[in-house]
Amino acid sequence: MTDRLPLLLIVDDEPANLVLLRRRFEPHYRVMCVSGGQAALDMLVQAPFDLILLDIMMPRINGLETLARIRENPKTADIPVILVSSLSDSNNVVQGLQQGANDYVTKPIEMDVLLARVETQLTLKRLQDERKQHIAELQAAGEMKDRFLQMASHDLKGPLGNIGMAQYLLRKILVDDAEGMQLLDIIETTVETMETVIKEFLDSAALHSGQIDLRLETVEVATLIEELTTQYRLSAIKKDITLVVSDTPGLIRADRSHSMQALGNLVSNAIKYSPHHSTVRIWSEATDTHVRVCVADQGQGIPADEHDLLFTQFGKLSPRPTDGESSTGLGLWIVKHLATIQNGQVGVVCPPEGGSIFWIELPVASESATQEIERVVV
């Protein structure tokens, strides 16, 4: 913000009024005076005014028409306007306020009252300008953060992929070296942790940006779950966890990729928080309006006093992954948002015998939409 004096535009067709108002305002403000509506509109193009004092009754273009044009122009729409009217001009005052005037005074003008109202409107404008500046700065910072995350992920994926490939090849060389294999296990876990953190922070940034491209189509739940179990079978095998898929009926109207991502987070969490040698069950329940996909684990469950933290951003719960896996606190928050933008919802059931059943509901696909793909940006 600068320390310059506010710039006022006074519009009145009476020269005597312009002289009087200039004398009263100039000690405290910079003042420009014009004698008609068109002259005021022309002047607004030339300088950034902070307030307009506008007489209603003027020839040719009157004050109300001038006000309407000021509010129609995005560059001048936010400038405070105080109308000046006669005592008998209440109808025009009402119309002016409806058109966006900020305040009004009546003739004969009480200068102390006018000075106070001008100062009030300038204070409000200054606060509004500061708020806009802060919002712009926050948006710029958010955009910079998103760009940084994108660049960081791009620059890190290559080296992480190389490390992963190197440890895979080294396993063949060090197959009889127990200590070497343990070190490779640590490397593998570290790489997986870094990849998870990068993925979840990028997903979070995309959801915050509000620019998610959806391709809504008819998706068979059974096929979706079959792909998921194939994708996460290796993670389950490492902990000797059995993935059991029961009946999975239903056709949903959803974005295949984002549905896979949301359900994948639930399956990944179930494996992450389940003990070794346990079972993760997956099934679906179809109704006339929605399909609910459930993922049940045999972990330690969620304490009742921590249920409110579920599906929140960076929500950290007391249950910890059972094999040292990473947890950013973003996974369930991402699941909730991916369900919401697809007109779905999420939830959890915590049976008294232990474990958790997380579920996601998505709308049923109508028969008429079977071959139709709808693109939506949310």
Secondary structure, DSSP 4 states (H G I P E B T S, - for coil): ---PPPEEEEE-S-HHHHHHHHHHHTTTSEEEEESSHHHHHHHHTTS--SEEEEES--SSS-HHHHHHHHHHSTTTTTS-EEEEEETT-HHHHHHHHHTT--EEEEESP-HHHHHHHHHHHHHHHHHHHHHHHHHHHHHHHHHHHHHHHHHHHHHHHHHHHHHHHHHHHHHHHSTT-HHHHHHHHHHHHHHHHHHHHHHHHHHHHHHHHT--EEEEEEEEHHHHHHHHHHHHHHHHHHTTPEEEE-----EEEEEHHHHHHHHHHHHHHHHHHSPTT-EEEEEEEE-SSEEEEEEEE-S----GGGGGGTTSTT---S---TTS----S-HHHHHHHHHHTTT-EEEEE--TTS-EEEEEEEEBPPGGGTT--EEEE-
